């Protein structure tokens, strides 16, 4: 009973520290002790833990000054959690860690000749460099001028929208912990929706 009360107080303290925004940003990276890492990791993957407790445990791990622990938080969190709130937050963090967006294009039976030319011209992977980030908007800018509606990636829960000029795409977080969807090179009937995947790790 006492242990449960102490754990509740501990995570309430985390709640107070991180309540300002669910799309948090680490003000500084923390040097977590081995005991803290284990405590947060165990809470993150605990099947019956409260959603907010799991979310705050993830946030603490994601703010570790050890990149291996940050990567662990993303992988463990996605592989062990079915909670939508937690998975959506982990997806946001996984995307915010990216320096490039690599979209793997798949051949399909219903592709047009122009689709196939597009795939071949990019050797099967369409890539764009991330030029900036805005967590408050869940946005990765693909242009130096910042997040523009026609030149950015927007993360909205389990949905990711890709916009690069005339090239658009829509992806959703799958049970395999990948973003699965399509990329459409142009908005006309010469191009279709090319099946595509964005790997998170």
Steps between C-alpha positions, in 0.01 A plus 500: 500500500777743598693409184193575286451838670865591445478400132184709459668803660806447279302502178282788617824696537588410141149610401553844655834538322363405158138615513570815297471306173449146381711590198787568737852602417797427724634826641813309592602137472517320834760263639268226627630247748480131419224467759296780340543351152373164624209659688387706200552210258299262720217752529502563124454132413272409793179370333255631761671828583305825476535664158635826640752317720626316191510821300702686759736204543564510126565873509759462774682227304479706180673788681796286609841633402582149377390454135482124555238551774304737276496239222401236755203710607369515143554132418378359832210741519366418155560126521348456847221760510154481347383821667413753229606806700842352570551369146408837349748681724774249421430541128541875537833457678624242250427741215654796683826304531530464123745704293361363173167363388561185295191368327530148361297462181348166399412374155135408451265357242300821453788743454515720193808524275576838657481348848759242401725767351475696825593193707796419275623859495532489879635143515195396699552747787378859497702701756481852633721674753333636814578872519322579826253384765201647680368269772204723585365441148633145468693615196824416320598774258637398161593858414731747673214748535336274756175304512294588196187311406644407159850408620487307826408181680219522754449242777141480626447215743562182301469688168793653312451734205785562256499809276782597266368728227288284269609182678262393777467198724295365788621237749368329812679323781460126448501212748848421361611843631561645155327783319308342214322692228562653161686769310340677204753684279244729335128572531397377155398171339849434363601406854334277757557441870829312527508261800761627742651445845694720742710300746513646851820319601 
